[in-house]
Amino acid sequence: MFKKALKYLRVIPIDVFVYSITKDSLVTFEDIGYKIQKENINENKEKFFIVDNGRIIHQSFLFKKLFLLRIINKKGPAIGECATISEYKGKSIYPFVINYIAHEELLNNRHEEVFIIVNSNNVSSIKGIEKAGFKLHTKIKAKRFLVFHFAVQRSKN
């Protein structure tokens, strides 16, 4: 039990890109033939996923609030924890789903902006994010200890 607690008591480096999309910059994404399902996880988190042949082939989560956005003085929903199983990669599923989530949030829920945060070294996710119509908003380098961020460096696009 002590070892479990210790993993939370360490400094974690953060090196991410924050992308955003607004109603004015939404792009229409062609239907790729999969139905997106939605599940409410809790009051802050929703799961969007695609099932094919009885298994989940992609999932993305929408967080209504994300603490990291405070660093850039923003509020709003953020997409994260996205994953596509390997044999379905390269079929535009990821950009299709995040584009769908952005449309749903911007058009139905009246948010002004939707964010997605990605590690700066995740080249394939960055390509999918840009394909879905998101634009780079800010680069963040920082260190986190528990819920505290320090040594923060921000650079605007």
Buried (B, 14 or more C-beta within 10 A) or exposed (E): EEEEEEEEEEEEEBEBBBBBBBBEEBEEBEEEEBEBEEEEEEEEBBBBBBBBEEEBBBBBBBBBEBEBBEBBEBBBBBBBEBBBEEEBBEBBBBBBBBBBBBBBBBEEEEBEBBBBBBEEEBEEBBEBBEBBBBEBBBBBBBEBEEEEBEEEEEEEE
